[in-house]
Amino acid sequence: MRAKKKQRIPVVLSQDEVKAVLYNMQGTHRLMGRLMYGGGLRLMECIRLRIKDIDFSRGKLYILMAKGRKDRATLLPVSVREELTHHVERVLRLHEEDLAEGFGTVYIPPALLRKYPSSSTEPGWQYVFPSRIRSIDPQTRVERRHHIQESGLQKAVKRAVRQTSITKWATCHTFRHSFATHLLENGVNIRVVQVLMGHSDVKTTEIYTHVMDKTINEIASPLDTAMGMGKDEFQGTDAIRLP
């Protein structure tokens, strides 16, 4: 029999802690952090996001070929749409400048590129978060603009956490854990959270129920339930003697 992999409890930030971390992030990295928390995105899902994967009219983000080669749709937060719209407009202007200089292609999977040869220059296929400089593709030797390095976002999150009083081991993936946990705390059905997270089994989603913020004061003690009274009412009553 195979040994079962130990399931560890994820690190989750409270909503106030998430606000504090995002407050200490700046520019594009802050926008990416808001998307990861607001839509439950993994690090590379956010890095590799394409313009065509954003549906502003329906308020959705389409995550294609994610972990396990699965596709899913998740939330596009209302509070980030205006900023994201302006960001996409800047990216498209940058793409037009690249085209004017004789460049403007982007990486497309080879099989898809054979079927749609002109897709590499289309605006929809451009990365939402492109690199500031063009680089040479080591495989095709073509100069193009790739997406930004994930290490920059990782360092920005680490620096923002350090600037707060948070002592938890928070990383980019912590935004995803916090997204699922806060949805469950807000009463969203666990099956809906499973779909948004892209989990194949609901048991994977159930791990977040162990870190939900449960208010102990709202839970009645079984002693109080059995006696039909509060703890203050029990004081001073005569003891019940059993035969």
Backbone as CSV, one residue per row, in Angstrom:
resi,resn,N_x,N_y,N_z,CA_x,CA_y,CA_z,C_x,C_y,C_z
1,MET,0.836,-1.191,0.000,0.000,0.000,0.000,0.878,1.252,0.000
2,ARG,0.447,2.249,-0.733,1.187,3.507,-0.759,0.913,4.308,0.505
3,ALA,1.942,4.954,1.007,1.762,5.810,2.173,1.002,7.065,1.752
4,LYS,0.063,7.474,2.576,-0.724,8.659,2.274,0.077,9.923,2.580
5,LYS,-0.006,10.867,1.662,0.691,12.130,1.846,0.016,12.932,2.951
6,LYS,0.825,13.433,3.880,0.272,14.189,4.995,-0.297,15.514,4.502
7,GLN,-1.519,15.804,4.910,-2.182,17.039,4.511,-1.964,18.106,5.577
8,ARG,-1.298,19.169,5.196,-0.967,20.222,6.143,-1.990,21.346,6.091
9,ILE,-2.202,21.967,7.233,-3.130,23.089,7.307,-2.497,24.307,6.637
10,PRO,-3.206,24.957,5.716,-2.612,26.096,5.000,-2.500,27.336,5.878
11,VAL,-1.565,28.200,5.525,-1.419,29.492,6.191,-2.439,30.448,5.587
12,VAL,-3.240,31.067,6.445,-4.311,31.954,5.992,-4.190,33.291,6.719
13,LEU,-4.331,34.367,5.970,-4.350,35.709,6.542,-5.780,36.147,6.789
14,SER,-5.991,36.956,7.809,-7.303,37.560,8.012,-7.502,38.650,6.966
15,GLN,-8.716,39.158,6.860,-8.982,40.200,5.873,-8.204,41.468,6.189
16,ASP,-8.062,41.794,7.458,-7.269,42.965,7.837,-5.798,42.769,7.491
17,GLU,-5.299,41.562,7.661,-3.909,41.287,7.319,-3.683,41.356,5.813
18,VAL,-4.663,40.892,5.036,-4.559,40.991,3.585,-4.509,42.452,3.157
19,LYS,-5.363,43.274,3.764,-5.364,44.708,3.450,-4.008,45.337,3.767
20,ALA,-3.426,44.953,4.895,-2.141,45.517,5.297,-1.037,45.140,4.316
21,VAL,-1.054,43.884,3.856,-0.032,43.438,2.913,-0.193,44.163,1.574
22,LEU,-1.418,44.240,1.075,-1.664,44.912,-0.203,-1.338,46.401,-0.115
23,TYR,-1.573,46.991,1.044,-1.278,48.414,1.225,0.211,48.696,1.071
24,ASN,1.039,47.740,1.486,2.487,47.919,1.421,3.090,47.491,0.089
25,MET,2.247,47.055,-0.840,2.706,46.744,-2.193,2.416,47.936,-3.092
26,GLN,3.144,48.053,-4.176,3.011,49.220,-5.044,2.938,48.812,-6.505
27,GLY,2.341,49.703,-7.308,2.342,49.564,-8.754,1.723,48.283,-9.265
28,THR,2.368,47.707,-10.279,1.855,46.499,-10.919,1.819,45.323,-9.959
29,HIS,2.786,45.237,-9.054,2.807,44.128,-8.095,1.582,44.178,-7.182
30,ARG,1.153,45.373,-6.820,-0.043,45.483,-5.993,-1.276,45.026,-6.763
31,LEU,-1.362,45.382,-8.038,-2.476,44.935,-8.873,-2.487,43.417,-8.977
32,MET,-1.333,42.820,-9.131,-1.252,41.362,-9.221,-1.640,40.708,-7.902
33,GLY,-1.231,41.312,-6.800,-1.626,40.779,-5.498,-3.129,40.831,-5.289
34,ARG,-3.753,41.907,-5.745,-5.210,42.025,-5.628,-5.925,40.988,-6.485
35,LEU,-5.368,40.694,-7.648,-5.969,39.669,-8.510,-5.815,38.279,-7.907
36,MET,-4.656,37.984,-7.334,-4.444,36.669,-6.734,-5.391,36.446,-5.564
37,TYR,-5.585,37.481,-4.737,-6.496,37.332,-3.603,-7.947,37.385,-4.052
38,GLY,-8.259,38.283,-4.982,-9.656,38.455,-5.406,-10.194,37.337,-6.263
39,GLY,-9.293,36.565,-6.903,-9.755,35.482,-7.758,-9.207,34.121,-7.405
40,GLY,-8.383,34.050,-6.355,-7.825,32.762,-5.947,-6.811,32.216,-6.937
41,LEU,-6.016,33.099,-7.539,-5.054,32.681,-8.556,-3.763,32.173,-7.932
42,ARG,-3.181,31.176,-8.570,-1.824,30.767,-8.222,-0.834,31.784,-8.789
43,LEU,0.409,31.693,-8.342,1.424,32.639,-8.782,1.572,32.640,-10.301
44,MET,1.818,31.481,-10.900,2.061,31.415,-12.337,0.784,31.633,-13.141
45,GLU,-0.376,31.368,-12.568,-1.630,31.679,-13.260,-1.775,33.181,-13.442
46,CYS,-1.351,33.936,-12.464,-1.397,35.389,-12.553,-0.323,35.899,-13.513
47,ILE,0.870,35.331,-13.445,1.983,35.761,-14.295,1.665,35.522,-15.770
48,ARG,1.048,34.377,-16.081,0.812,33.979,-17.466,-0.547,34.414,-18.007
49,LEU,-1.249,35.240,-17.288,-2.569,35.681,-17.722,-2.467,36.457,-19.035
50,ARG,-3.371,36.157,-19.970,-3.411,36.840,-21.265,-4.603,37.796,-21.303
51,ILE,-4.520,38.788,-22.182,-5.575,39.796,-22.260,-6.911,39.163,-22.640
52,LYS,-6.893,38.175,-23.512,-8.130,37.525,-23.946,-8.818,36.758,-22.817
53,ASP,-8.083,36.469,-21.735,-8.636,35.696,-20.626,-9.413,36.560,-19.638
54,ILE,-9.482,37.862,-19.891,-10.213,38.776,-19.010,-11.552,39.110,-19.646
55,ASP,-12.631,38.849,-18.940,-13.978,39.170,-19.418,-14.547,40.256,-18.518
56,PHE,-14.372,41.511,-18.930,-14.839,42.634,-18.109,-16.361,42.678,-18.043
57,SER,-17.035,42.338,-19.127,-18.495,42.450,-19.165,-19.172,41.462,-18.231
58,ARG,-18.610,40.291,-18.074,-19.203,39.265,-17.217,-18.512,39.152,-15.867
59,GLY,-17.423,39.910,-15.688,-16.726,39.898,-14.410,-16.050,38.578,-14.108
60,LYS,-15.353,38.012,-15.100,-14.717,36.716,-14.919,-13.285,36.735,-15.427
61,LEU,-12.483,35.855,-14.829,-11.148,35.556,-15.319,-11.141,34.090,-15.744
62,TYR,-10.618,33.819,-16.922,-10.541,32.450,-17.414,-9.100,31.966,-17.280
63,ILE,-8.932,30.944,-16.466,-7.615,30.362,-16.216,-7.511,29.096,-17.057
64,LEU,-6.655,29.131,-18.072,-6.553,28.031,-19.033,-5.254,27.258,-18.828
65,MET,-5.345,25.952,-18.988,-4.182,25.061,-18.868,-3.464,25.288,-17.545
66,ALA,-4.227,25.273,-16.472,-3.655,25.466,-15.141,-3.087,24.137,-14.633
67,LYS,-2.913,24.038,-13.329,-2.372,22.822,-12.730,-3.251,21.625,-13.096
68,GLY,-2.621,20.550,-13.560,-3.382,19.387,-14.009,-3.987,19.584,-15.382
69,ARG,-3.539,20.619,-16.129,-4.035,20.933,-17.470,-5.537,21.183,-17.470
70,LYS,-6.026,21.804,-16.411,-7.454,22.074,-16.267,-7.751,23.545,-16.534
71,ASP,-8.938,23.800,-17.080,-9.426,25.161,-17.297,-10.511,25.462,-16.270
72,ARG,-10.607,26.734,-15.899,-11.667,27.130,-14.984,-11.939,28.625,-15.139
73,ALA,-13.075,29.047,-14.623,-13.427,30.464,-14.571,-13.495,30.882,-13.112
74,THR,-13.001,32.060,-12.813,-13.031,32.555,-11.448,-13.468,34.017,-11.446
75,LEU,-13.463,34.622,-10.275,-14.003,35.962,-10.107,-13.021,37.040,-10.556
76,LEU,-13.581,38.084,-11.186,-12.840,39.314,-11.454,-13.417,40.372,-10.521
77,PRO,-12.703,40.735,-9.457,-13.267,41.659,-8.457,-13.683,42.994,-9.073
78,VAL,-14.809,43.501,-8.619,-15.315,44.784,-9.109,-14.338,45.905,-8.765
79,SER,-13.742,45.837,-7.586,-12.872,46.917,-7.104,-11.577,47.041,-7.895
80,VAL,-11.269,46.069,-8.735,-10.003,46.101,-9.460,-10.210,46.330,-10.962
81,ARG,-11.444,46.355,-11.417,-11.707,46.400,-12.862,-11.232,47.698,-13.506
82,GLU,-11.463,48.827,-12.855,-11.061,50.095,-13.449,-9.542,50.175,-13.587
83,GLU,-8.839,49.813,-12.520,-7.381,49.839,-12.574,-6.851,48.857,-13.604
84,LEU,-7.468,47.677,-13.685,-7.028,46.675,-14.644,-7.299,47.133,-16.077
85,THR,-8.401,47.848,-16.294,-8.714,48.384,-17.624,-7.634,49.354,-18.085
86,HIS,-7.226,50.278,-17.215,-6.170,51.230,-17.563,-4.840,50.509,-17.801
87,HIS,-4.589,49.480,-17.012,-3.341,48.723,-17.180,-3.317,48.030,-18.539
88,VAL,-4.428,47.409,-18.931,-4.499,46.725,-20.220,-4.320,47.722,-21.365
89,GLU,-4.870,48.907,-21.222,-4.699,49.932,-22.254,-3.227,50.298,-22.422
90,ARG,-2.485,50.397,-21.327,-1.051,50.687,-21.412,-0.300,49.538,-22.079
91,VAL,-0.695,48.303,-21.765,-0.046,47.139,-22.369,-0.287,47.115,-23.880
92,LEU,-1.493,47.449,-24.308,-1.799,47.464,-25.740,-1.029,48.563,-26.467
93,ARG,-0.836,49.697,-25.821,-0.025,50.754,-26.437,1.423,50.292,-26.582
94,LEU,1.923,49.584,-25.570,3.272,49.043,-25.650,3.386,48.026,-26.778
95,HIS,2.348,47.239,-26.963,2.336,46.249,-28.044,2.358,46.934,-29.406
96,GLU,1.618,48.030,-29.537,1.614,48.781,-30.803,3.008,49.352,-31.095
97,GLU,3.704,49.797,-30.073,5.064,50.299,-30.265,6.007,49.183,-30.729
98,ASP,5.829,47.989,-30.166,6.658,46.860,-30.588,6.392,46.498,-32.045
99,LEU,5.119,46.535,-32.433,4.774,46.234,-33.821,5.385,47.262,-34.771
100,ALA,5.359,48.528,-34.356,5.919,49.586,-35.201,7.425,49.423,-35.375
101,GLU,8.074,48.800,-34.398,9.524,48.595,-34.463,9.897,47.264,-35.113
102,GLY,8.888,46.523,-35.591,9.152,45.267,-36.277,9.142,44.049,-35.383
103,PHE,8.640,44.187,-34.174,8.579,43.054,-33.248,7.102,42.781,-32.913
104,GLY,6.768,42.543,-31.670,5.363,42.408,-31.262,4.830,41.003,-31.215
105,THR,5.684,39.982,-31.409,5.203,38.610,-31.291,5.278,38.158,-29.835
106,VAL,4.494,37.160,-29.491,4.477,36.609,-28.147,4.489,35.090,-28.259
107,TYR,4.899,34.417,-27.201,4.967,32.953,-27.248,3.562,32.373,-27.367
108,ILE,3.411,31.457,-28.318,2.176,30.702,-28.521,2.560,29.226,-28.580
109,PRO,1.797,28.336,-27.948,2.092,26.900,-28.073,2.225,26.492,-29.541
110,PRO,3.254,25.700,-29.883,3.545,25.384,-31.287,2.349,24.837,-32.075
111,ALA,1.581,23.930,-31.474,0.448,23.349,-32.191,-0.597,24.414,-32.525
112,LEU,-0.824,25.322,-31.595,-1.788,26.388,-31.827,-1.260,27.398,-32.844
113,LEU,0.040,27.632,-32.818,0.635,28.573,-33.762,0.559,28.048,-35.184
114,ARG,0.676,26.723,-35.363,0.538,26.147,-36.702,-0.889,26.302,-37.232
115,LYS,-1.853,26.247,-36.313,-3.245,26.375,-36.733,-3.618,27.827,-36.974
116,TYR,-3.082,28.738,-36.142,-3.366,30.169,-36.278,-2.029,30.916,-36.367
117,PRO,-1.455,31.003,-37.534,-0.106,31.586,-37.676,-0.004,33.042,-37.230
118,SER,-1.091,33.809,-37.331,-1.035,35.237,-36.996,-1.389,35.524,-35.535
119,SER,-1.632,34.483,-34.751,-2.096,34.703,-33.374,-1.019,35.329,-32.492
120,SER,0.250,35.148,-32.839,1.331,35.643,-31.978,1.407,37.164,-31.947
121,THR,0.789,37.835,-32.915,0.809,39.301,-32.933,-0.535,39.920,-32.573
122,GLU,-1.531,39.094,-32.315,-2.857,39.620,-31.989,-2.872,40.175,-30.566
123,PRO,-3.605,41.280,-30.335,-3.621,41.909,-28.999,-4.113,40.991,-27.892
124,GLY,-5.118,40.157,-28.192,-5.690,39.304,-27.162,-4.732,38.291,-26.582
125,TRP,-3.709,37.893,-27.357,-2.771,36.883,-26.903,-1.607,37.473,-26.123
126,GLN,-1.539,38.788,-26.033,-0.434,39.401,-25.296,-0.601,39.182,-23.800
127,TYR,0.509,39.101,-23.098,0.474,38.912,-21.648,-0.054,40.178,-20.977
128,VAL,-0.863,39.983,-19.930,-1.378,41.120,-19.166,-0.249,41.815,-18.421
129,PHE,0.740,41.048,-18.003,1.870,41.596,-17.256,3.171,41.284,-18.009
130,PRO,3.447,42.048,-19.078,4.639,41.785,-19.886,5.903,42.333,-19.236
131,SER,7.017,41.811,-19.696,8.309,42.299,-19.227,8.565,43.706,-19.752
132,ARG,9.377,44.454,-19.026,9.687,45.819,-19.446,10.603,45.854,-20.658
133,ILE,11.358,44.799,-20.877,12.286,44.751,-22.008,12.018,43.497,-22.840
134,ARG,12.378,43.557,-24.096,12.291,42.385,-24.959,13.521,41.506,-24.739
135,SER,13.359,40.231,-25.037,14.464,39.289,-24.857,14.448,38.270,-25.989
136,ILE,15.555,37.552,-26.134,15.691,36.538,-27.183,15.183,35.203,-26.655
137,ASP,14.238,34.618,-27.371,13.748,33.291,-27.011,14.865,32.283,-27.274
138,PRO,15.336,31.546,-26.261,16.466,30.622,-26.460,16.151,29.479,-27.411
139,GLN,14.879,29.157,-27.621,14.530,28.040,-28.497,14.368,28.483,-29.949
140,THR,13.634,29.573,-30.155,13.374,30.022,-31.524,14.316,31.128,-31.975
141,ARG,15.083,31.703,-31.035,16.003,32.813,-31.327,15.268,34.034,-31.860
142,VAL,14.004,34.183,-31.476,13.191,35.327,-31.900,13.128,36.311,-30.742
143,GLU,13.302,37.585,-31.045,13.214,38.609,-30.012,11.751,38.966,-29.777
144,ARG,11.302,38.794,-28.558,9.899,39.058,-28.229,9.801,39.511,-26.778
145,ARG,8.612,39.951,-26.402,8.362,40.407,-25.027,7.643,39.292,-24.267
146,HIS,8.328,38.733,-23.274,7.762,37.646,-22.475,7.033,38.243,-21.268
147,HIS,6.460,37.385,-20.434,5.840,37.890,-19.204,6.915,38.212,-18.179
148,ILE,6.547,38.919,-17.126,7.517,39.325,-16.112,7.983,38.106,-15.320
149,GLN,9.098,38.247,-14.646,9.629,37.160,-13.833,8.829,37.012,-12.543
150,GLU,8.567,35.783,-12.163,7.794,35.535,-10.947,8.544,35.941,-9.691
151,SER,9.869,35.959,-9.769,10.670,36.302,-8.592,10.413,37.736,-8.140
152,GLY,10.105,38.639,-9.071,9.827,40.020,-8.699,8.586,40.133,-7.837
153,LEU,7.542,39.398,-8.196,6.311,39.420,-7.408,6.514,38.743,-6.059
154,GLN,7.260,37.654,-6.047,7.533,36.959,-4.790,8.276,37.864,-3.811
155,LYS,9.258,38.598,-4.312,10.015,39.505,-3.457,9.144,40.659,-2.967
156,ALA,8.238,41.136,-3.817,7.350,42.241,-3.425,6.418,41.816,-2.301
157,VAL,5.883,40.595,-2.379,5.004,40.095,-1.320,5.794,39.886,-0.033
158,LYS,6.969,39.312,-0.151,7.803,39.073,1.039,8.168,40.387,1.719
159,ARG,8.489,41.401,0.914,8.842,42.703,1.469,7.633,43.366,2.136
160,ALA,6.458,43.225,1.541,5.249,43.816,2.110,4.874,43.151,3.429
161,VAL,5.031,41.830,3.505,4.729,41.118,4.754,5.698,41.550,5.846
162,ARG,6.958,41.752,5.486,7.957,42.166,6.464,7.660,43.563,7.014
163,GLN,7.051,44.419,6.201,6.757,45.779,6.632,5.544,45.857,7.558
164,THR,4.801,44.796,7.669,3.676,44.731,8.594,4.120,44.028,9.875
165,SER,3.180,43.884,10.793,3.482,43.182,12.045,3.108,41.701,11.965
166,ILE,2.871,41.215,10.760,2.460,39.823,10.569,3.666,38.911,10.738
167,THR,3.513,37.898,11.566,4.592,36.936,11.801,4.344,35.605,11.104
168,LYS,3.243,35.491,10.387,2.944,34.255,9.662,3.877,34.114,8.466
169,TRP,4.096,32.865,8.046,4.937,32.611,6.880,4.064,32.771,5.632
170,ALA,3.845,34.012,5.234,2.950,34.316,4.124,3.731,34.454,2.823
171,THR,3.196,33.860,1.764,3.785,33.944,0.432,2.692,34.318,-0.563
172,CYS,3.032,34.291,-1.849,2.026,34.580,-2.877,0.868,33.591,-2.810
173,HIS,1.165,32.329,-2.515,0.120,31.308,-2.472,-0.822,31.507,-1.285
174,THR,-0.382,32.266,-0.294,-1.240,32.540,0.861,-2.476,33.332,0.439
175,PHE,-2.362,34.161,-0.588,-3.530,34.888,-1.102,-4.600,33.907,-1.571
176,ARG,-4.188,32.844,-2.222,-5.133,31.835,-2.714,-5.809,31.104,-1.553
177,HIS,-5.027,30.730,-0.534,-5.609,30.089,0.634,-6.600,31.024,1.336
178,SER,-6.248,32.281,1.441,-7.111,33.252,2.116,-8.395,33.465,1.329
179,PHE,-8.309,33.467,0.001,-9.485,33.612,-0.868,-10.519,32.536,-0.562
180,ALA,-10.081,31.273,-0.536,-11.009,30.168,-0.299,-11.574,30.203,1.112
181,THR,-10.732,30.481,2.093,-11.182,30.500,3.484,-12.195,31.609,3.730
182,HIS,-11.949,32.789,3.200,-12.854,33.913,3.425,-14.192,33.710,2.712
183,LEU,-14.182,33.032,1.568,-15.447,32.712,0.902,-16.293,31.781,1.773
184,LEU,-15.657,30.772,2.351,-16.378,29.841,3.216,-16.906,30.555,4.459
185,GLU,-16.105,31.464,5.011,-16.536,32.227,6.180,-17.719,33.133,5.855
186,ASN,-17.800,33.581,4.606,-18.903,34.443,4.190,-20.141,33.666,3.782
187,GLY,-20.107,32.350,3.949,-21.296,31.538,3.700,-21.426,30.998,2.294
188,VAL,-20.390,31.106,1.466,-20.444,30.563,0.107,-20.385,29.038,0.177
189,ASN,-21.223,28.388,-0.621,-21.277,26.927,-0.625,-19.919,26.345,-0.992
190,ILE,-19.540,25.281,-0.317,-18.218,24.704,-0.516,-18.049,24.155,-1.925
191,ARG,-19.155,23.729,-2.560,-19.079,23.241,-3.940,-18.740,24.376,-4.898
192,VAL,-19.253,25.563,-4.625,-18.930,26.731,-5.447,-17.455,27.095,-5.285
193,VAL,-16.977,27.052,-4.047,-15.561,27.338,-3.786,-14.684,26.306,-4.486
194,GLN,-15.112,25.058,-4.506,-14.361,24.002,-5.195,-14.193,24.326,-6.675
195,VAL,-15.266,24.811,-7.309,-15.206,25.157,-8.736,-14.285,26.345,-8.961
196,LEU,-14.392,27.373,-8.116,-13.562,28.562,-8.269,-12.083,28.249,-8.065
197,MET,-11.789,27.302,-7.188,-10.404,26.931,-6.919,-9.855,25.935,-7.940
198,GLY,-10.751,25.256,-8.666,-10.308,24.274,-9.641,-9.919,22.951,-9.033
199,HIS,-10.490,22.604,-7.874,-10.183,21.338,-7.216,-10.998,20.210,-7.828
200,SER,-10.365,19.074,-8.075,-11.075,17.917,-8.616,-11.941,17.248,-7.562
201,ASP,-11.506,17.277,-6.314,-12.216,16.615,-5.221,-12.548,17.642,-4.155
202,VAL,-13.763,17.572,-3.635,-14.178,18.515,-2.601,-13.391,18.319,-1.312
203,LYS,-12.778,17.150,-1.147,-11.962,16.914,0.043,-10.767,17.864,0.096
204,THR,-10.277,18.252,-1.076,-9.183,19.221,-1.116,-9.651,20.575,-0.611
205,THR,-10.883,20.939,-0.933,-11.439,22.217,-0.492,-11.771,22.194,0.994
206,GLU,-12.094,21.021,1.521,-12.497,20.911,2.925,-11.372,21.259,3.890
207,ILE,-10.130,21.268,3.426,-9.005,21.590,4.312,-9.161,23.008,4.859
208,TYR,-9.838,23.882,4.094,-9.983,25.271,4.532,-11.010,25.419,5.656
209,THR,-11.828,24.423,5.876,-12.773,24.489,6.991,-12.045,24.380,8.332
210,HIS,-10.814,23.869,8.320,-10.059,23.730,9.569,-9.447,25.048,10.022
211,VAL,-9.369,26.023,9.129,-8.748,27.307,9.489,-9.754,28.454,9.421
212,MET,-11.038,28.128,9.297,-12.059,29.174,9.298,-12.118,29.855,10.654
213,ASP,-12.453,31.132,10.635,-12.549,31.913,11.865,-13.905,31.653,12.505
214,LYS,-13.934,30.699,13.419,-15.176,30.363,14.102,-15.243,31.146,15.407
215,THR,-16.365,31.781,15.653,-16.548,32.547,16.882,-16.986,31.609,17.996
216,ILE,-16.097,31.356,18.949,-16.386,30.408,20.025,-17.513,30.918,20.918
217,ASN,-17.607,32.249,21.073,-18.636,32.798,21.956,-20.049,32.512,21.460
218,GLU,-20.201,32.218,20.173,-21.526,31.953,19.626,-21.925,30.484,19.771
219,ILE,-20.986,29.646,20.256,-21.269,28.221,20.402,-21.693,27.941,21.837
220,ALA,-22.815,27.273,21.987,-23.322,26.942,23.324,-22.642,25.682,23.836
221,SER,-22.257,25.704,25.091,-21.670,24.524,25.714,-22.727,23.434,25.838
222,PRO,-22.371,22.176,25.656,-23.356,21.099,25.824,-23.927,21.036,27.227
223,LEU,-23.165,21.505,28.231,-23.686,21.553,29.594,-24.847,22.531,29.684
224,ASP,-24.663,23.730,29.081,-25.731,24.717,29.114,-26.948,24.246,28.344
225,THR,-26.715,23.525,27.268,-27.826,23.014,26.472,-28.613,21.974,27.255
226,ALA,-27.888,21.106,27.986,-28.559,20.062,28.767,-29.357,20.642,29.922
227,MET,-28.802,21.697,30.575,-29.470,22.293,31.718,-30.535,23.291,31.295
228,GLY,-30.479,23.717,30.022,-31.467,24.677,29.550,-31.272,26.050,30.151
229,MET,-30.015,26.441,30.474,-29.772,27.740,31.104,-28.349,28.181,30.787
230,GLY,-28.052,29.428,31.074,-26.708,29.965,30.915,-25.855,29.623,32.110
231,LYS,-24.590,29.929,32.025,-23.665,29.577,33.097,-23.961,30.362,34.368
232,ASP,-24.477,31.610,34.259,-24.789,32.407,35.439,-26.018,31.878,36.156
233,GLU,-26.980,31.343,35.391,-28.209,30.834,36.003,-27.967,29.559,36.779
234,PHE,-26.910,28.808,36.414,-26.649,27.552,37.078,-26.112,27.760,38.482
235,GLN,-25.459,28.895,38.727,-24.890,29.162,40.035,-26.002,29.422,41.052
236,GLY,-25.908,28.791,42.201,-26.872,29.002,43.279,-28.029,28.023,43.278
237,THR,-28.153,27.173,42.258,-29.231,26.210,42.225,-28.867,24.993,43.058
238,ASP,-29.865,24.303,43.534,-29.651,23.110,44.338,-29.149,21.973,43.454
239,ALA,-28.245,21.192,43.983,-27.708,20.063,43.246,-28.787,18.992,43.075
240,ILE,-28.783,18.379,41.925,-29.757,17.304,41.655,-29.098,15.991,42.026
241,ARG,-29.688,15.307,42.971,-29.127,14.046,43.433,-29.813,12.890,42.733
242,LEU,-28.978,12.010,42.195,-29.534,10.848,41.513,-29.662,9.716,42.527
243,PRO,-30.649,8.856,42.387,-30.806,7.726,43.316,-29.668,6.726,43.177
